[in-house]
Structures are given as C-alpha cells and as structure tokens.
Amino acid sequence: MNLRAGSVKQARQEAGLSLAQVGKGHVTAPAIFLIETGRTRPSLPTLEHIARRTGKPVEFFLADPGGVSDEAKDGLVELESLLAHGQYQEAIELGQKLLSLGSSAHRLGPIRYHLARAYLQMGKPEPAGALLRQASAHFESVGDVLMLAECLGSEASLAYMTQQPGAVAIAERALALCRSLKPIPESTESRLLGVLASAQLAAGAWEKAMELYNEAIEVAGSLQDLRRLALSYHGLSYAYREMGQTEAAIRYAHRSVALLEVLRERVSLARIENELGLLLMAKGDHAGARRHMDRALELTDETDLELGRASMILSLSELSLQEGNVDAAAELAEQSLRMAERMQEGATVAESHMWLGRVAEQRGNDETVDREFEMALAGLSTYGMTERLLRCHGMYAEILERRGDLEKAYVHMKKALSASRPGLLRDKGHQAAERADSA
C-alpha cells in the first residue's frame, strides 16, 4: 500500500511509542523502521495493526492516489479543528466545500463523517443520516474498525435523537468494535459509553444508563476530557430526574453547565439549561425555571438548533400551564406540535397532544381532551415510549376522575400503576409529566 511520507513515524511519535511497541504482537521493530523509511510497503493487516497501536485511522497513513490538492488535505485538518472548538456552522460550510472539490475516495469517508457530526450537533438529522451511511460503508470496505466504530456511534446518536428504534443495538455494536482493538482507544471508548448510556436513557433503562455514564466518567476523567464529562453529567442528571431524585439531578446538571460554559458548547448547553428549567419547575421555582428555559431557547436561536427545540418549547408550555396562563400554554403547545411534526419527532408530537389535552381540560372542553389524549396515547405506544406512555395514562386518569368518569379513570389508572418507577403519578397541584431530549 502507498503511504504518505513520514506518516508512520509521525503517528508513532505522537503516540509516544517505540518501534518495538508499535510492532508488538505482529511485526518486528526493524520491520517498522523499514516501513517508516519507505524501504518497504506494509500489507493492509500490518497497516491496520499500526493504526490500532498509534490510535490513528487507516486514512491517516495513505498517500493520495491521484494527488489530491493541498486545499483538500489542509481542509480536512481544519474541519476537525472546527469541530473540536464547537464551530459547527463553519464546519458545515467547510465540509460542503471539501466535498465539492472532488476529493479522492479515501478522503471522502472522513470528510463525510466529520460533516455528519457537525450536522448532528446543529440538530439537522436528515443530511447527517445520509452522510453517516456513506461514511460507514467506506470504513467497513477498507477495514478501518476504529472509524467504523466512531461512525456507528454517531448513527446510534442519530437514532435516539430522532426517537427511532435500534439505537441501543447500534451503540452496543460500536462499543464492541472499539473494544476489539488492542490497545483499546480510550477516547473513543469514553464517547461510545456515553452514546450507549444515552440510548439506554432514551429507552427508559435508567439504572443501566447510570451505570454506563459512571463508566464513561471514569474513562473520560483519566483522559481529562471535559466535554465528555459534561455530557455524562448531563445524562446522569436526566437519569436521576426520571428516578425521582431531584436534588441529585440538579447537582449533576449544575456540574454539566459549569463545564459547558467553560467549553462554550452552546448546543449542549441549550439542552442542559432546559433540563435545569424542568428540575426547578418540579420544585415549584417557576421564576428560576423560566430563566433557564428562556436561556435554552436563546441558545437554540444562536446556534440554529432545530432538533429538540420542539421539546424545549413544550417545556415552556408546561410551565405556563402551571402558572395559570392557559392561552400561552396552548399557543406554545401548538407551536411545539408543528415543529415536532416537521422534524418527525414522533414522541414529542405525542406529548404535544398530551399537553393540548391538559389545556383543553382547563377550558372545559371534554371532547377535545379525549381526542388529544387518544392521539397522545396512540403515539407514545407506537414509538415504544413505555415510561412516558404510563405517565400519560396516569395524567388522563386524574382528569377522568375529576370529570366523574370513574370507570374509565380506573382503566387508565391501573395501566399507570403497573409501572414501578417513582414519581410516575403526582398529587393534584404537583409537577406535571417530565420529558426527555437527549443529545
């Protein structure tokens, strides 16, 4: 295979490895020396071994077959840098430009992968999905296990962000591929543990998610990966919230906010600010909740974030209803419904109907209440959102009981009480159903 001059030596030195350490278990130190000096060409298995040992993708070592322009080479480095610094819109613009240059096939894989990551961070699932599928096919065809694992991790993120099934299975495969490499690339392992934890969280497996987040924190801490720590703290906050442990949830949310402020990660910060708003609303601190929820929406405006915005708007609808502002709650729930439908966020569509049902109850329109809750229950059932479905049953049961329809209320109450999670049903006047928007 044709290698880029100096690439093997550069990778070895950056990894802090000796010739013998790079070749360990596969080839001798003199063989690595001959490869570094260009006196011999490695086979694909040997190159894959060098890539695993040094923590680099296979593409890092390959020479440009047709003489790709310096602009494309330098552009890929700049693209990675933009992503690392959270400049996602700039990364999208550069990535599109690089694709238009007609880069060689072995560069298209990394360009598509990094461009997809930028789209994911900006909450734009459609272009991200197509790019990830193309990148995954490329990495699998060239046998680049590390980058395939990275790609699958992003595909799993996309699946749970868009409320589609299969996120857990994809994330588990990605983590298994990562751990098949020797040595295990810890940075990738930490990220994939976080992805799998988030997928479990979206599936309602709170305890498993917490276990995985703590494992991700342990790995990320050893790497001093502040961004991964921040995202893991966010995930733990949500898990504790779903388990009814509000104080612990608030503690981890503040940890996440502090790190994300330092990192200037505005997209992730928007999501955790919304979570903090929900937590404060649960404690009855409406002023504090509104401050954080408004901040979340401001950040989505600044970053042009679309995916998950509907859920944030719905948070404000819930808060408005608690404050007694029924008209504002209705307007916000309708706005959330329209956006969720446009973004194809099925679970949020269903929950928008649920809150429109609550609004209808306040207005005394029983027919609309029944219609909205019927759509909410059907939607949550379709998307397999078990915990949220049970909450919806509980909320509807309380409404039916207040209406005097005790027989129908009993049916829904029985379904709600079949869950064992704490905080599933709430006494009158307490916090309303809580929701998720994991990223």
N, C-alpha and C positions, 0 to 999 in steps of 0.2 A: 504494500500500500504506500502511496506517496504521502509523505509527511511534510508539514510546514517546517521549514528550517528552524531549529532551536526550540521547537515546541516541547519535546520530551524533557530536555534539560530544564527549561523554564518551569514546567509543571512539577518536576521533582524538587527543584529548589524552593518553589513556593509552598510545597507540602512539607518541606524540611526533612526530606528522606535521603538516605544514601543510595548508591547504585544497588547495593545488595538488598536493601529494604524494598526498593521498587520491584525488583525481580523475584523476591522471596516467594517460594512455592510454585514458580513457573519457569523462570529462566535465570541464568547466572548474571552476576554483576558485569563481567566482561561483555556479555551479550547486550545488556542495557547500554553500556558505553559505546558499543559499535552502532547501536540504533541512534544514540544521541549525536554521534559524529557523522551520521549519514553514510557509514560504510556498509550498512545492511538495512534492508527493509523488514519491518515486522509483519507477521501474519495478523489476520484480524483477531484471533484469540489472544495473541500477545498484546496487541494494541488495546484490546478491551481490558486485559489484566492491568496494563499501565494506567489506563483511565481510572479503573477502580481504586488502585493503590494511591493515586495522586488526587482523587476526588474531582477529576475533570471529565466533561462529556467527551465522547469519541471525536466529535466535530472539532474540538479544540486543537487536535493534532493534525487534522487533514489539510493537505495543500489544496488550493483552489484549482479544480480540474481544468477550468477554461480560462483561468486568470481573471477572477472576479475583481472588480475595481476596488481601489483603496477606499473609496467612499463607502462601499458596502461593508468592508472589513471594519473600518473605524465606526461606521454607523451601528453595527451590532454591539460593539463595546459601549457606545454612548446610550443605546437603547437599554441595556442592562443597568447602566448608571442612573438613568432617569427613573427606572422602576425602583431602584434601591432608595432613591431620595423622595419617593412618593409623587413624582411629577407625571401623573398618569395621562393627562391630556396631551402633554408634549410627547410622551412615549407613543401614544396612538398615532399622532401626526408623523413622527419619525418612522414608526413601523410600517405605515402605509407607503411612505416614500421608498423604504428599502424594498418592499415587495414589488414596487413598480420598476425597480432597477433591473429586474430580471436576474436576480442572484442565482448562483448555482444551486443544484438540488440539495447539496449537503448543508447549505446555509439557510435554505428556506424553512427547514424544520425548526431551528432555534428562533428564527425571526417570527414565525407563526406562533410559537409557544409564548414568547415574551409579549407579543402583541395581544394574544388572548388574555394573558394575565392583566394587562393594562385595561382591557375592556371589562374584565371581571371586577376589577377594583372600582371602575366607574359605574358598575351596575348595569352593564349592557350585555345581556346573556346571548342574544342571537348571533352577533359576529364572533363572540368568544367561543361558542359551541362549534361552529364550522371550522375555525382555526385550530382548535384543540384536536378535533377528529383527524385533520390533515397532519398535524404535528405528531400525534400518536402513531399513525400509520407509518410515518417516516422513521421515527425512532425504533419502532418494532422491526422494520425492514432492515435497518442497518445494525440491529443487535445492541443498541445503546440502552441498557437496562436502567441505568440511573435516570436518564432523561425520560424514558418511558414511565418510570415511577412518578417523576415530577408531573408529567402530563396527566396521568391518571388521577393524581391528587387534585389537580385543577378541575378535571372533569367531575370528580366527586363533589367538589365545592359548588360547581355549577348546578349539579343535580339537587343538592339540598337547598341552595339559594332560590331555585325556581320551583321548589316544592314538588320535585319529581321523585318517583321511587328508584331504588337501586343505589343510592348514594353510599350506604354502608358497605355494600359488596364491592363497589369500585374502590373505595378508600382502603378496604382490607387487602385487596389485591395489590394496590400501590405500595402499602406498607410491607407486605410480604416480599415484593420485588426488591424494595430498598434493603430489607434485612437479609436478602440472599447475597448481597455484595459483601465482600471481605477486603478491608475493614468496612464496617457499616458507616456510611456518610452521616454523621450526627446531625448536621444542619438539615438535611433532607428528612431524616428520621423524625426530628422535632416537628417540622412542618406537617408531615403526614400524620403524626399522632394527633396534632391539633385538628387536622381535617377530619380524621376518623371520629374524634370526640364531638366535633360539631355535627357530623352526620348522625351520630347516636343521639345527640341532643334533639335534633330535628325529628328523630323517630320516637322521642319520648322516653328513651332509656337513660334517665337522669344519672343513676348511680354508676353505670358503665361509663358515661360521658365524664363524670367527675374523676373517675379512676384514670382515664386516658389523659385528661387535662393535667392532672398532677404529674403523670409520667412525662408529658410534654414540657411542663415547667422544669422538671428535674434536668432534662436534657438541655433545654434552652438556657437554663441558668449556668450550666457548665460552659456553654458557648458564649455567654454574655449577649444573648440575642434578645434585645429589649423589645423588639416588635413582637416576636413570638410570645414572650412573657405577657405582654399587654393583651394579646388576643386570647391567650389561655386564661388570664384573669377575667376577661370579659365572659368567656364561656362558663367559667365556674360561677360567676355572678348570676348568670341566667339559670344554671342548674339549681343553685341554692334557692333562687326565687320560685322556681317551679316546685320545689320541695317544701315551700312554706317557710323557709328560714331567711326572713327579710333582712335582718341585721347583717348576717354573713354575706348576703348578696350585695348589700350596699358597700360593705367593706371592700370586697373584691372589685366592685365597679369603680370605686374611687382610685384603687391601685391602677386599674387599667387606664382611667382618664389621665392620671398623672404621667404615665409613661407615654401615652399617645400625644399629649400636649408637647412633651419634650421632642418627640419624633416628628411632630407636625403632620401626623397621619389623619387628615381631615375626614376621609371617608369612614374609616373605622371609628373615629371619634364621634361622628354623627350617630352611629348605631348605639354606642355605649351611652351617649347622652340621652337617647330615647329610653334606654333601659333604666337609667337613673331616674328619669321622669316617672316611669311606671312604678318604680320602687317607692318613691316619695309619695305618689298618689295613693299607694296601698297603705301608707302610714297616715294619710289624711292631710299631708302637707301640700295643698293644692298650689300655693304660690311657688314653692320650690319645684314642684312637678312641671308647672307651666314654663318656668325659666329654662329648665333642661330640655323640655320638648321643643320649645321655640328655637333654642340653640341648635338642636338636631336638624330642624328644617332649614335653618340658615346655612348650616354646613352642607346640606344636600344642594342648596341653590349655588353655593360657591363652587362645588365640585361637579355639578351637573349630574348628580347621582339619581338614577331612576329606580333601579331595583331595590325594593324595600321601602321606598318613600311612601307608598300607599299605607303600609303598616304604621308608619310614624304619624301620618295624618289621622289614622284611625285611633291612635293613642290620644290625640287631642280631642277627638270626638267623644271618647270615653270620659275624658277629664271634664269636658264641657257639660256632659250629662250629669256628672257628679256635682258640678257647680250649679246645676239647675237651669242652665242655658240650653233649652231644648232645641231652639231654632239653629243655634250654632252647631250643636251636636249633629243635627240632621244634615246640614249643609256639608259638614266635614265627612260624615259617613258616605254621603253620595259621591263626594269628590274622591274618597278612598276607593269606592267601588269602581268608578270609571277608570281610575289609574290601574287598579289591580287587574281589571279585565283587559286593559290594553297591554299590560306586561305579562298577562297569562299566569298570574299568581293565584292559583285556584283556592288555596286555603284562606288567603286574605280576602278574596271575593266572598267566600262563605261567611267569614267573620264580619265583613261589612254588612251583610244581610242580617246577621245576628244583632248588631247594634242598631240597624234601622228598625228592627223589631222592638228593641227597647225604647227607641224614640216613639214608635207608634203606640206603645203602651202608655207613655206619658201623655200622649194626645188623645187617649181613649178610643183608639181605632183598633178594635179587636180583630177585625178581618185582616187588616194589614199585618198585625202582629203574627197571626197564624201563618200567613203567606210567607213573610220574611223568615220566620224560624224554620218553616218547612224547607225553604231553599238553603238555609244555613246548615241544617242537619244533613240534608242530602249531599251538599258539597263537602262537608267535613268527612262524611262517610266515604265518599268517592275517593278522596285523597288519602284515606287511611290515617287521618289525624285523630287518633284514639283519645288522647287526653283532652284535646280541645273539643272533641265531639261530646265527651262526657260532661264537660263544663257547660256546653250549650244545652244539653238535656236538663242539667240542674237549674240553669237560669230560666229556661222555659217552664219547668215545673213550678218554680216560685211564682211566675206570672200567672199560670193557670190556677194555682191555689188562691192567689189574691182575687182572681176573677170568680172563684167559686166552683170551678170545674174540677172537683177533687178526684174523680175517676181518671180523667186524662192526666192530671197532675201526678197521680200515683204511678202511672206507667213511666213517665219521664223521670220521676224521682228515683224509681227503682233502678233504671239504667244508669243514672248519675251515681247512685250509691254503690254500684257494683265496682267502682274504682277504689283503690286503697290509698291513693295519693292524698297527702294532707292539703288542706286549703281548697279542696275541689268545690265544695258548696260554701256559701258565705251567708251570714245572717243579714237580715234587711238593714240597709244603711252602710254596709261594709263595702270593701273594694270590689270592683267588677272583675270579670274574667280577664286574665292576663294573656298576652300573646307573645309569639316569638318572631324575631327577624334575625337569624344568624347569618354571618358572613365570614 
